Amino acid sequence: MIEHLKTFTAGAWRDASGPRYATEYPADGSTVATLHAATADDVNQAVQAAEVARQRPAWANLKPHERATLLHRMAAGIRARDEELAQLQRLDNGKPIKETRALVASAAGTFQFFAAACETLEDRITPSRGDFITMSVHEPLGVVGAITPWNSPIASEAQKLAPALAAGCAVVFKPAEITPRMAIELARIAQQAGVPDGIISVLPGKGSVVGDALVRHPLVKRIAFTGGTAVGMGIARIGAEKLMPTSLELGGKSPTIVCADADLEHAVAGVLYGIFSSSGESCIAGSRAFVHVSVYNEFKSRLLAGVGNLRVGDPASEHTQMGPLVSMSHRASIERYVQIGLDEGGKLLAGGARPAGSMFDKGSYYLPTVIEGLPNRARMCQEEIFGPVLALLPWSDEADLIAQCNDNVYGLAAGIWTRDYKTVWRLGRALQTGTVWVNTYKMFSSSTPFGGVKMSGTGREKGRLGILEYTTQKSYYWGMNESPLAWSST
């Protein structure tokens, strides 16, 4: 049965006012749900309602520990429905069920973490430099817009919603058009947890309509965006015109460095996970593997053996490691990039095709792909593919290695595989990136800030101080002088 989804707007479950559309299961192209897209009028209604709701005593007067209680209830609400949510996430974007379970668990952990951070975060009395006490406090920015991608919806949405609620803001969500379900379910869980109506709205639809109206709305005081670099740059321009803060988590072309002394068993497993988990549909995918010439051939042999053992198949199966790509059009984009790499002189070592078999005919599947023989300046090594495609590059000189790793517009993440701590420090400090993984890859913690440099974005999410991204700072000067200010005396 195809479900019709209602959206949560301004405290009411209803159809948005735009055209009806359908979401599809990437594994077989079947329709999963129908819903109505939001319009600019829906955005205005949601933002206006959020502005009113955030100022009502039921929200504005909550003390930090009371907001923390709501966040704990949301974490509990997610965990109470963890398997159901994981299955819905699988249907939304085709990720393997084991991965969607991990994403649901991550979302619950994010709410739990920010509940603790909210309750314990302190303002401060600053050192006095006169006959007064000085202090600094943080207050909620107001209504914020959260725009999230299709690749890991529930985790991305939790990373924005939890700190915004902890700060006392109201949130208007614009989830990816093709994966609206997780934002809708989070709104339902929030309502059941006791978050007042109007504090959260969910507006699925086209970014050019809903996202644009949300970013431009004069009552929206901040935008938290995860997605493509070109869209992020447009948001930054509008934000500059409004003098509105933004956090932009954008694209990546992350290098992974395998040193001569690396534990190759660990390095191969990490590189495989870094690029082929999530079918490569990840901003931090380790899509460029720089391998020292002394271990290049052995590493390549082990890597290709590992690629051959990866299980591509039904996302519902407990054994599947790689499911389908999110859509047929996205697969076509990846196929074009692979062909560009081959035309540029690359040698195909693995994959480069759709898997054979009737079970794959209706889904947007693509095999894990490895290409060698390309220079770092090749398009396939410079542009984000967002799919299961790895460029394998040898290196011998460390200075040249660092230059190649940094010779890219992106700077989101990097991996280093070595046994030497001095090498880690030297390389890690030289790499222009927001995150460095050492002898591991694609590990995350709610307590550790995440974000990029260069064209990978600005601002940080997660971390205890992530709440402050949703606040404005106010200073107090509290006069303690016994006599009136001398200036006015005669």
N, C-alpha and C positions, 0 to 999 in steps of 0.2 A: 504494500500500500504506500502510495506517495503521500508524504505528510505536507500539509500547508502550514508554514511557519508565520506566526504573528511576531511583530517586532515590538520592542518596549520603548515607547516614546512619551516623554513628559509624564511618566507615572501610569501609563495605560498600555495594555496589550491590545494592539490593533494592527491593521494593515497600514503600511506606509501609503502615500498618495501617488506614487509613481507606477510605472508599468509592472505587470506580473512577469516574473522570470523563474527559471528552474536551475537548480544546482545538480551536478552530475557526479557519479562515482567514477573516478578515473580508471578503475580496474576493468570496467566493462561498458562505460558510457551510459549506464542506466540513470534515469532521473531519480534523485533521492528526495528532493523536497521542492516546493514552490513557495515563493514569497513575493511581496511587492517591494520594488526599489523605492528608496527615499528620494525626496526632492529638496530643492532649496527652501521651500516653504516648511517642510518637515524639520529641516535644520534650524530654521529660525524659531519654530515652536519649541523644539527641544532645548535650545540654548536659553530662550526666554524663561522657560519653566525651570531650568537648572539655576539660573540667576536668582529666581525667587526662592527656590528650595534651599539653596545654600545659605541664605540669610535668615531662614526661619530658625527659631530657637531649638527646634528638634534636631537640627544639624549644627548650626553655628555655635550653640552653647555646650556641645559635647566636650567633655574633658578628654585628654589624650587616652586615659585608660578606658574610657567608654567607647571611643573609636576603636581602640585595640580589641575590645570585646566583640565588636561587629566583624572585625577582620578574622578573629579566631573562629567565629561562627561560619564565616565564608570558607575558611580552610576545612572545617569539619563538614560543611555542606558538599564541598568538592569530593572529599574522601568518602562520604556516604554514597556517592554516585559514581565512584571512580571507574568501574568497568563500563557502565553505561556511557559515560563521557568519552572514554577511550574508543569505544565502538563508533560513536557519533563522529569523533574526530577522524577516525579511519575512513568513514564514508564521505566526509567533507573533502579530504585532499589525498586519499589513497596511501597514506603512510602505513607501514606494517604495524600490526596491533601491539607488538612489544614496544615499539617506539612511541606510539600514542599513549600507552600506559605510563611511560616515563614522563611524557609531557604533562599529563594530568597530575602526576605526583609532584612534578616541579611547580606547577601552578599552586597547588595546595601549600607547598613549602614556602612559596613566595609570600602568600598571605600571612602565614604563620610568622615568618621572619619580620615582615613590616609591622605586624601587630606588636611584636616585642620592641622593635625599633621605635615605634610611635609612643609606646608607654614609657620608654626610658630616655628618649632624646631630650637634651637639656638646652635651654637658652642660657645666656651667661651674663654675669656682671663683669664688665670690662675694667681694666685698671684706671682708677681715677687720676685726672691730671688737674684737679682744681677743687673748689669747694662744692662739689656735686658728686653724686653717685651716677655712674654710667652703666647702662645695660643694653643688650641687644636681644631682640625677640624676633621670632619668625611667625608670619601670618599667612594663611592660604591665599594663593593668587586669585582664586575665584573659579570661573568655569574654564576647564581645559578640554582640548580636543585630543583624542587618541586615535591614531590611524595605524592599522595593523596589517601585516601581510598574510599571504595564504599558506606559507610553508610550515609555520608552527604556531597556529592561532592561539591556543589556550595559554601557552607559555608567554607569548609576546603580550597578550592582553593582560595577563596577571602582572607582568613587569611594569605596566603602566597604571593599571587600576589600583593596585594595592598601595603604592606610595602616594598616589593622588588622594585616595580616601584617607590615608593616614595623616596627610597634611591638612585635611578638612576641605578639599576642593570638591566640586561637582564635575562629572565626566560625561562627555558626549562621545560615544564610540562610532568610528567609521571602520568596520571590519572589511576585509577584502570582499569584493562582490561575489566571488565564487566560493568563499568559505565563511559564511555568516554565522554558522551554528554555535560556535563556542562562545562568541560574545553574547548571543541571545541567552544561552544557558547560564553564563556568569551573571547576567542581569537578573535572571530568575532566582539564582542562588542568593544574590545580594538582597533581593526583595524578601525572600524567606528568612534571611538572617536579621532583618529589621532595618536595613538601610532605607531611609525615607524616600518616598516616591519623588521623582524629579531629579534626584542626585545622579542617577545613571540613566542614560538613554542610548539605544543602539540603532544606528541608521545605516543599513546595508545599501549598496548601490554603487554607481560608477564614481571613481575618484574625481573625474572631471566635473561632476555635478555635486555630489555630496561633500567630497573632500574639499573642493574649492570653496564652496559656501561656508563650510566649517572654519577653514583657515582665515577667510576674509571677515567673518562675523565680528563686529566691534566688541561684543561682550566676551569673546573667547580670548583669554589672557595668556594661553600657552598652548603649543602643539607638541605632542610627543609622537614622532613618526618613525616607523620602521618600514623600509621598502627600497625602491630603486633610486639611484643617485640623481637622475634627471628630475624626477618628481620632488625629491628632497631639496634640490637647488631652487626649484620654483617656490616651495614653501618658505625657504630661507629668504627669498626676495620679498615675499609678501610680509613675512615676519619683520623684516627690516623696515618696511614702510609703516608698519603698525608699532614699531619698537616693542615687539612681542618676543619673549624668549622661546626658543625651539630646541628640542633635542632630536637629532637626526642620526639614526642608525641605518647606514646605507650599504653600498656594495662592498665586495672584497675580491681580492685575487691573492689569497694568502700563500706565502711560501712555507715549505717544510724543508728543513736542512738536516741531512743525514751525514754525520761526521765519520771520519775514518775509524774512530774507536767506538762507534755506536753498537749497542746490542741489537743485532739485525733482526732477531726474532721479535723484539719489542717494536723496533722501528717499522718493520713491514706491517705488523698488526695495526700500529697507530696510523700509518699512512693510508691503509685500506679503510679504516674507520673514518679518518678525517675527510676523505673525498667521496666515498661510496655510501656511507650511511646517509639516510634521508634522500637517497638517489642523487646525491650531490646538490640538492635543492636547499642550500644553506649558505648564508652570507659569509660564514667563516670556514667554508670548505677549503681544505688544503690542496688547492688545484695545481700548484707548482711544486714539484719535489726535486730539490737540488741534492744530488747524491755524490759524495766524494769519489773521485775516479778510482781510488784503490779498492773500493767495495762496490763499485757501480754494477759490474756484471753479476756478482753474487746477489746483490740486492734486487736487481731486475729479475733474476731467475726466481727468487723466492716470492717477489711481488706478483709475478704472472701466475705462479702456482696458486697463490692466494686468490687472485681474481677468478681463476678457473673454478674455485670451490665456492664462490659466493652464490647464494641461493636467491634467484630472482623469481618472484611469483606472486601468488594471491596474498594481498595484505592481511586477510583474515587468518592466515596460517601462522601458527606459532613458530614455524621454522623459517619463514621468509625473512631475508635480510634487506632485500631491495624490492620495493613495490613499483607501481607505475609512476611516471611523471604526472604532474598535476593536470595536464591537458594535452590534447593532440597538437595544438598550436605551439605549446612550449616544446614538445618533442621535436617538431619541425625546426624550431630555432636551434636546438642543440645539434640536430643533423646538419644544419647549414654551417655551424661552427666547426664541426669535425671535418667537413669537406674543405673548409677554408684552411684548416691545419694541414690537410693532405696536399692541397694545392700549393701551400707554402713550402713544401718539401718534407713534411713530417712523415714518419714511418709508423704505420699502425701495428701495435704489438698485441692488442686485445680489443675485443668489442667492435665498436664502430657500426653497429647494426641493431635491428630489432630482434628480439628473441624469436625463435621458430616454435611453432606449435599452436594448435587451435585455441588454447586457453588464453593466448596473448593477442588474438586477432582484434578483439573489441576494445582492448585497453591501450593506454599510451605508454607502453613499456619500452625501455632501451637498455642495452647491455652495458655493463661497466667497461669503460674505454680507456686505453693507455696509448699515448703517442710519444715517441722520442724523435730526436734529430732536429728539433726546432730551436732557433735562437730565442733568447728571452724577449727580444723585440718583436717577435711574430705576434700577429693579432690574437692567436689562440692563447698566447702566454700573457697578453696584456689586458684583454677584455674579460669581463665576468660572463661565464657561460651559464652558471647556475644549473649544472647538471653533472652526471657521473663521468666526467672527462678529466683525466690526469695528464699533465705534461711532465715528462721525465727529463731532467737536465743534469749533466755531469758538472762537477766543479773541482778545482784543484787549488786555486789561490784565494785566500780568505778575503782579501781586500776586494777582489773582483766579485766574489760571492756576495758580499754585503752590498756592493754597488748594484748588482743585478736584482737582488731581493728588493731593494729600495727603488729600483727603476720601474715604478708603476704609480699610477695615479691613486691607487687605493692603499690603505694602511689600517686594516682591521685586526688581523691576527697573524701569528706565525708559530711554527713549531721547530724545536731544536732537539736532535737526538745525539747525545754524547754522554760519555762517562766522566768528563772533566768539568768541574764546577767553574774553573776559570774561563773555559771556552764559553760556557753558558752565559756568564756575566758579560764577557767581551762582546759576543754576538748579540745577546739580548739588548744590551744598551745601544748598540749600533743600529738595530732594526727600527725602522719608522713604522710603528704599529701600536695598536691599543692594548693588545694581549699577546703574551708569549707563553706558550706551553712548552714544558721541558720534560722530555721522556714520557709524554702523554699527549693527548690531543682532544679537543672538543669537550673538555670538562668544564662545568659551570658551578657557580655557587651564588646564592642570593646575597651573600655577605660581601661579594667582591665586585667592585664597579666594572662595567663593561661598556665599551664604545670604541670609536676609531679616530684616526687622524687623516689628514689630507681629504680625498674625496670619499672616504668611508664615513664621514660625518662629524658631528660635533655633539658635545654633551656626554653624559654618562647615565646609564641606568644601573639599578641594583646598588648594593652597598648600603650601609646604615645611613649615610648622609644623602642617599637618593631621595629621601623625603624632602630635603631642602630644595630640590629642583622644582618643586611645586609650591614654593613659598616665596614671599617677599620679606626682606629684612627691614626691621624698624628699630631705630635707636631711641633711647630715653636718656634725658639728662635730668637728674633729680636734685634740685638745689638744696644744699645743706648749710649755706652761709647764714650766719647769725645777723648780719647787717644787710641793708638793702644794697643792690648793685651800685657801685661807687659812681658809675658814669652819670647817673641822674641826680646825684647830690649837688647842692649849690655851695 
